[in-house]
Amino acid sequence: MRAKDAYLIGLASASFFMSYFSRLAWGIVSTFSTLKPTIAEDSLVFSLFFVGYVVVQVPAGIVSDSVSPKYVVMTSLTGLAISSFMSGIANSMFIEYVASLLMGLSAGWIYPATVKLISVNFRGPDLPIAMGYYSLAWPLSIVLAGATLPSICVLLGWRWSYYLIAIVSIVIAILYVPTRSNVRGGDARSSLNFGLLRNSDVIVISLSGFLFFMSYWTITLYAYKYFLSIGLNDYVAGFIYSLLALLGVPSTLIAGYIIRSLGVRNTLSLFEALYGVLTMSLAVITRELPLMVLAAFMGFIRFVITPANSTAVSRIGGELAGSVTGIANLFWQLSGAVAPVVASFILTRANYQLLWVVMGVVIIISAVIYLLTLRVK
């Protein structure tokens, strides 16, 4: 791989990392926040981020197909820095709500733009490999969230978690300056191609993805609090939270080869089914060591799915990969706004055990839909 290709993938991945790390932060930081949020207030912060994220998905895809993705990402990172700083200085939950909404509005442009950036620079068999490296950002963001945020909150205070997100976002935006600026799709238009909305693969990847991600966001946003609720201390809970993605680092690296061997459809259906079973296992495994092993396996399985999703939308979209990504990601992220509502409803009426069983079943349903209806192989 040429140095400039590695630099491009690294920047795209780092940008994706920040868009994801920023949405994870509150799930851990809120435990240490002096604002003392309730379960309902926690859920509202999560939902507002995803509402903002969802609103910009289609515009982000259209713009990324029309202008250089470089400028889209740089602008998004700047907005993410400003909103993260605002979240850090918040002295009331109302300000935290506004900051979370603005954070979602800023971060939401990054995924469609970076997928477009990768898809126009890598073709054929190189595309899933590049997507695999790019997708390292996802597991790394979870690993580092669990490994660093509790310590930052204890040693520096919870506000510094957001200050550091702001600083790193600005640094990454600056690193885009020397990259090429004339990257765009040759046949892309500056308006939504409504034919994409009738494409059966776009519909399947959007709706089945909605089911999977609704369950996944529930795990990601509530796992740390669940680990605390069963008696684990702050640091052990953070470590096991990190394990939910740690083996995702090597699995993401080999995911491209798995996808190339099994095909996109078979990869999505097989690995989602396995992940659904492991999710239901959270309801019955509560001892530290077995829980660590379970979390590690979940991380490995989960992060084969991420590059499979990215490869699917790239192949479906072609020159309109940005638009297809925007449409699909609208539904994927809309699930993030729904997940806290569903989780809050279950938790206030039952317990975490029921929550994990329900989410596992939903993931398995998503896997079956992919297997039976997705045409992209």
C-alpha positions as CSV (number, residue, x, y, z in Angstrom):
1,M,0.0,0.0,0.0
2,R,1.4,3.4,-1.0
3,A,2.1,5.9,1.8
4,K,-0.5,8.4,0.5
5,D,-3.2,5.6,0.4
6,A,-2.3,4.7,4.0
7,Y,-2.5,8.4,5.0
8,L,-5.9,8.8,3.4
9,I,-7.3,5.7,5.1
10,G,-5.8,6.8,8.4
11,L,-7.4,10.2,8.2
12,A,-10.8,8.8,7.2
13,S,-10.6,6.2,10.0
14,A,-9.5,8.9,12.6
15,S,-12.5,11.0,11.5
16,F,-14.9,8.1,11.9
17,F,-13.3,7.4,15.2
18,M,-14.1,10.8,16.6
19,S,-17.7,10.7,15.3
20,Y,-18.2,7.4,17.2
21,F,-16.2,8.2,20.3
22,S,-18.1,11.4,20.8
23,R,-21.5,9.5,20.9
24,L,-20.1,6.9,23.3
25,A,-18.7,9.4,25.8
26,W,-21.9,10.2,27.7
27,G,-22.6,6.6,28.4
28,I,-19.5,6.5,30.6
29,V,-19.1,10.2,31.5
30,S,-22.6,10.6,32.8
31,T,-21.8,8.3,35.7
32,F,-19.2,10.8,36.9
33,S,-21.1,14.0,35.9
34,T,-21.8,16.5,38.6
35,L,-25.2,17.1,36.8
36,K,-26.4,13.8,38.2
37,P,-28.6,12.7,35.3
38,T,-31.5,10.3,35.8
39,I,-32.2,7.3,33.5
40,A,-34.7,9.4,31.5
41,E,-32.2,12.3,31.2
42,D,-29.5,9.9,30.1
43,S,-31.8,8.5,27.4
44,L,-32.7,12.0,26.2
45,V,-29.0,12.9,25.8
46,F,-28.4,9.8,23.7
47,S,-31.6,10.3,21.6
48,L,-30.8,13.9,20.8
49,F,-27.4,13.0,19.5
50,F,-28.9,10.5,17.2
51,V,-31.7,12.8,16.1
52,G,-29.1,15.3,15.0
53,Y,-27.1,12.6,13.4
54,V,-30.1,11.2,11.4
55,V,-31.3,14.6,10.1
56,V,-28.1,15.2,8.2
57,Q,-27.6,11.7,6.7
58,V,-29.2,12.2,3.3
59,P,-27.9,15.8,2.8
60,A,-24.4,14.5,3.8
61,G,-24.6,11.7,1.2
62,I,-25.7,14.2,-1.5
63,V,-23.1,16.8,-0.7
64,S,-20.4,14.1,-0.5
65,D,-21.3,13.0,-4.0
66,S,-21.3,16.6,-5.3
67,V,-18.2,18.2,-3.7
68,S,-14.9,17.0,-2.3
69,P,-15.5,14.8,0.8
70,K,-12.4,16.4,2.3
71,Y,-14.2,19.7,2.9
72,V,-17.2,18.0,4.3
73,V,-15.2,16.1,6.9
74,M,-13.1,19.1,7.9
75,T,-16.2,21.2,8.5
76,S,-17.9,18.4,10.4
77,L,-14.9,17.9,12.7
78,T,-14.8,21.6,13.4
79,G,-18.5,21.5,14.4
80,L,-17.8,18.5,16.5
81,A,-15.1,20.3,18.4
82,I,-17.3,23.3,19.1
83,S,-20.2,21.2,20.3
84,S,-17.9,19.0,22.4
85,F,-16.5,22.0,24.2
86,M,-20.0,23.2,24.8
87,S,-20.9,19.9,26.4
88,G,-17.8,20.2,28.6
89,I,-18.8,23.6,30.0
90,A,-22.5,22.8,30.4
91,N,-23.8,23.7,33.9
92,S,-27.3,22.3,33.4
93,M,-28.9,19.3,31.6
94,F,-30.6,21.7,29.2
95,I,-27.2,22.8,27.9
96,E,-26.1,19.2,27.7
97,Y,-29.2,18.4,25.6
98,V,-28.4,21.3,23.2
99,A,-24.8,20.3,23.0
100,S,-25.7,16.6,22.3
101,L,-28.0,17.6,19.5
102,L,-25.4,19.9,17.9
103,M,-22.8,17.1,18.4
104,G,-25.0,14.8,16.4
105,L,-25.6,17.4,13.7
106,S,-21.9,17.8,13.3
107,A,-20.8,14.2,13.5
108,G,-23.5,12.9,11.2
109,W,-21.7,14.2,8.0
110,I,-18.5,12.2,8.7
111,Y,-19.5,8.6,7.8
112,P,-21.1,9.2,4.4
113,A,-18.2,11.5,3.4
114,T,-15.4,9.2,4.6
115,V,-17.1,6.1,2.9
116,K,-17.2,8.2,-0.3
117,L,-13.6,9.1,0.1
118,I,-12.6,5.4,0.4
119,S,-14.9,4.2,-2.4
120,V,-13.5,6.6,-5.0
121,N,-9.9,5.8,-4.2
122,F,-10.1,2.0,-3.9
123,R,-11.8,-0.4,-6.4
124,G,-12.5,-4.1,-6.9
125,P,-10.9,-6.5,-4.4
126,D,-9.0,-3.6,-2.8
127,L,-12.2,-2.0,-1.6
128,P,-13.2,-4.5,1.2
129,I,-9.6,-4.5,2.4
130,A,-9.5,-0.7,2.6
131,M,-12.9,-0.7,4.3
132,G,-11.5,-3.2,6.8
133,Y,-8.6,-0.9,7.8
134,Y,-10.9,2.1,7.8
135,S,-13.4,0.3,10.1
136,L,-10.7,-0.2,12.7
137,A,-12.0,3.2,14.1
138,W,-15.2,1.5,15.4
139,P,-13.7,-1.1,17.8
140,L,-10.8,1.2,18.7
141,S,-13.3,3.9,19.8
142,I,-15.1,1.5,22.2
143,V,-11.8,0.1,23.5
144,L,-10.4,3.5,24.2
145,A,-13.7,4.8,25.6
146,G,-13.7,2.0,28.2
147,A,-9.9,2.2,28.8
148,T,-9.5,6.0,29.1
149,L,-12.8,7.8,30.0
150,P,-13.2,6.5,33.6
151,S,-9.5,7.4,34.3
152,I,-9.9,10.9,32.7
153,C,-13.1,11.5,34.7
154,V,-11.4,10.4,38.0
155,L,-8.1,12.2,37.5
156,L,-9.1,15.4,35.6
157,G,-12.8,15.6,36.0
158,W,-15.6,14.6,33.6
159,R,-15.5,17.8,31.6
160,W,-12.0,17.1,30.3
161,S,-13.4,14.1,28.4
162,Y,-15.2,16.6,26.1
163,Y,-12.3,19.1,26.1
164,L,-10.0,16.4,24.8
165,I,-12.5,15.3,22.1
166,A,-12.6,19.0,20.9
167,I,-8.8,19.3,20.7
168,V,-8.3,16.0,18.8
169,S,-11.1,16.8,16.4
170,I,-9.4,20.1,15.4
171,V,-6.0,18.4,15.0
172,I,-7.5,15.8,12.6
173,A,-9.3,18.5,10.6
174,I,-6.0,20.3,10.1
175,L,-4.3,17.1,8.9
176,Y,-6.7,17.1,5.9
177,V,-5.1,20.3,4.5
178,P,-2.4,18.6,2.5
179,T,-4.7,16.0,0.9
180,R,-6.2,16.2,-2.6
181,S,-9.3,18.3,-2.8
182,N,-10.7,17.2,-6.2
183,V,-12.1,13.8,-5.2
184,R,-15.8,13.4,-6.2
185,G,-18.0,10.9,-8.0
186,G,-18.0,11.3,-11.8
187,D,-21.7,10.8,-12.3
188,A,-22.9,12.2,-9.0
189,R,-25.6,14.8,-9.0
190,S,-26.4,17.5,-6.4
191,S,-29.9,16.0,-5.7
192,L,-31.2,12.8,-4.3
193,N,-31.6,10.0,-6.9
194,F,-35.1,8.8,-5.9
195,G,-34.5,5.6,-7.9
196,L,-32.3,4.6,-5.0
197,L,-35.3,4.6,-2.7
198,R,-36.9,1.9,-4.9
199,N,-33.8,-0.3,-5.0
200,S,-34.5,-3.5,-3.1
201,D,-31.0,-3.8,-1.7
202,V,-31.1,-0.3,-0.4
203,I,-34.4,-1.0,1.3
204,V,-33.0,-4.3,2.8
205,I,-29.7,-2.8,4.0
206,S,-31.6,0.1,5.5
207,L,-34.4,-1.7,7.3
208,S,-32.5,-4.8,8.4
209,G,-29.6,-2.5,9.5
210,F,-32.1,-0.6,11.6
211,L,-33.0,-3.7,13.6
212,F,-29.4,-4.7,14.1
213,F,-28.2,-1.2,15.1
214,M,-31.2,-0.6,17.4
215,S,-29.9,-3.6,19.5
216,Y,-26.3,-2.7,19.1
217,W,-26.7,0.9,20.3
218,T,-28.6,-0.4,23.3
219,I,-25.6,-2.6,24.2
220,T,-23.1,0.1,23.6
221,L,-24.9,2.8,25.5
222,Y,-26.1,0.8,28.5
223,A,-23.4,-1.9,28.9
224,Y,-21.2,0.1,31.2
225,K,-24.1,0.9,33.6
226,Y,-25.2,-2.7,33.5
227,F,-21.7,-3.9,34.5
228,L,-21.9,-1.5,37.5
229,S,-25.3,-2.7,38.4
230,I,-24.1,-6.3,38.8
231,G,-21.5,-5.2,41.3
232,L,-18.4,-4.5,39.2
233,N,-16.2,-1.5,40.1
234,D,-15.6,1.4,37.8
235,Y,-12.3,0.1,36.4
236,V,-13.4,-3.5,35.9
237,A,-16.6,-2.3,34.3
238,G,-14.5,-0.1,32.0
239,F,-12.2,-3.0,31.1
240,I,-15.1,-5.4,30.2
241,Y,-16.7,-2.5,28.2
242,S,-13.4,-2.3,26.3
243,L,-13.5,-6.0,25.7
244,L,-16.7,-5.6,23.8
245,A,-14.5,-4.3,21.0
246,L,-10.9,-5.3,21.8
247,L,-10.9,-8.4,19.6
248,G,-12.7,-6.2,17.0
249,V,-9.2,-4.8,16.1
250,P,-7.8,-8.0,14.7
251,S,-11.3,-9.1,13.3
252,T,-11.6,-5.8,11.5
253,L,-8.2,-6.3,9.9
254,I,-9.2,-9.7,8.6
255,A,-12.8,-8.8,7.8
256,G,-12.0,-7.8,4.3
257,Y,-10.7,-11.3,3.5
258,I,-13.7,-12.9,5.2
259,I,-16.1,-10.8,3.2
260,R,-14.1,-11.6,0.0
261,S,-14.4,-15.3,0.8
262,L,-18.0,-15.6,2.0
263,G,-19.5,-12.7,0.2
264,V,-21.3,-9.7,1.8
265,R,-24.7,-11.4,2.3
266,N,-23.4,-14.5,3.9
267,T,-21.0,-12.6,6.1
268,L,-23.8,-10.3,7.4
269,S,-26.3,-13.1,8.0
270,L,-23.8,-15.5,9.7
271,F,-22.1,-13.0,11.9
272,E,-25.2,-11.2,13.0
273,A,-26.8,-14.5,14.0
274,L,-23.8,-15.3,16.1
275,Y,-23.9,-11.8,17.7
276,G,-27.6,-12.2,18.5
277,V,-26.9,-15.4,20.5
278,L,-24.0,-13.8,22.3
279,T,-26.2,-10.8,23.2
280,M,-28.8,-13.0,24.8
281,S,-26.0,-14.7,26.8
282,L,-25.4,-11.4,28.6
283,A,-28.6,-12.1,30.5
284,V,-27.2,-15.2,32.2
285,I,-23.4,-14.6,32.4
286,T,-22.6,-12.3,35.3
287,R,-19.3,-13.6,36.8
288,E,-16.3,-11.5,36.0
289,L,-14.1,-14.0,34.1
290,P,-16.9,-15.6,32.0
291,L,-18.2,-12.1,31.3
292,M,-14.8,-11.0,30.0
293,V,-14.6,-14.0,27.7
294,L,-18.2,-13.3,26.4
295,A,-17.4,-9.6,25.8
296,A,-14.2,-10.5,23.9
297,F,-16.1,-12.9,21.6
298,M,-18.8,-10.3,21.0
299,G,-16.1,-7.8,20.0
300,F,-14.6,-10.2,17.5
301,I,-17.9,-11.1,15.9
302,R,-19.3,-7.6,15.9
303,F,-16.5,-6.0,14.0
304,V,-16.6,-8.2,11.0
305,I,-20.1,-6.8,10.5
306,T,-19.0,-3.2,10.3
307,P,-16.8,-3.4,7.1
308,A,-19.4,-5.8,5.6
309,N,-22.0,-3.0,5.9
310,S,-19.6,-0.4,4.5
311,T,-18.7,-2.8,1.6
312,A,-22.4,-3.5,0.9
313,V,-23.4,0.2,0.6
314,S,-20.3,0.9,-1.6
315,R,-21.1,-1.9,-4.0
316,I,-24.8,-1.0,-4.1
317,G,-24.1,2.7,-4.7
318,G,-21.1,2.7,-7.0
319,E,-20.7,6.3,-8.1
320,L,-23.5,7.2,-5.8
321,A,-21.9,5.5,-2.8
322,G,-22.3,8.6,-0.7
323,S,-26.0,8.9,-1.3
324,V,-26.6,5.2,-0.6
325,T,-24.5,5.4,2.5
326,G,-26.5,8.5,3.6
327,I,-29.9,6.7,3.0
328,A,-28.8,3.5,4.8
329,N,-27.1,5.3,7.6
330,L,-30.2,7.5,8.2
331,F,-32.0,4.3,9.2
332,W,-29.0,2.9,11.1
333,Q,-28.7,6.0,13.1
334,L,-32.4,6.5,13.5
335,S,-32.3,3.3,15.4
336,G,-30.0,5.1,17.9
337,A,-32.7,7.6,18.6
338,V,-35.2,4.7,19.1
339,A,-32.9,2.4,21.2
340,P,-32.8,4.6,24.3
341,V,-36.6,4.9,24.3
342,V,-37.0,1.1,24.0
343,A,-34.3,0.4,26.6
344,S,-35.7,2.9,29.0
345,F,-39.2,1.4,28.7
346,I,-37.9,-2.1,29.3
347,L,-35.6,-1.1,32.2
348,T,-38.3,0.9,34.1
349,R,-40.7,-2.1,33.8
350,A,-38.4,-5.1,34.0
351,N,-34.6,-5.5,34.1
352,Y,-31.4,-5.7,32.1
353,Q,-31.8,-9.5,31.6
354,L,-35.0,-9.0,29.6
355,L,-33.4,-6.2,27.7
356,W,-30.5,-8.4,26.4
357,V,-32.9,-11.2,25.4
358,V,-35.1,-8.9,23.4
359,M,-32.1,-7.2,21.7
360,G,-30.6,-10.6,20.8
361,V,-33.8,-11.8,19.2
362,V,-34.1,-8.6,17.2
363,I,-30.5,-9.1,15.9
364,I,-31.3,-12.7,14.8
365,I,-34.3,-11.4,12.9
366,S,-32.1,-8.9,11.1
367,A,-29.7,-11.8,10.1
368,V,-32.6,-13.8,8.7
369,I,-33.8,-10.9,6.6
370,Y,-30.3,-10.4,5.1
371,L,-30.0,-14.1,4.3
372,L,-33.4,-14.3,2.5
373,T,-33.6,-11.0,0.7
374,L,-30.3,-9.3,0.1
375,R,-29.2,-9.6,-3.6
376,V,-25.6,-8.3,-3.2
377,K,-23.4,-11.3,-2.7
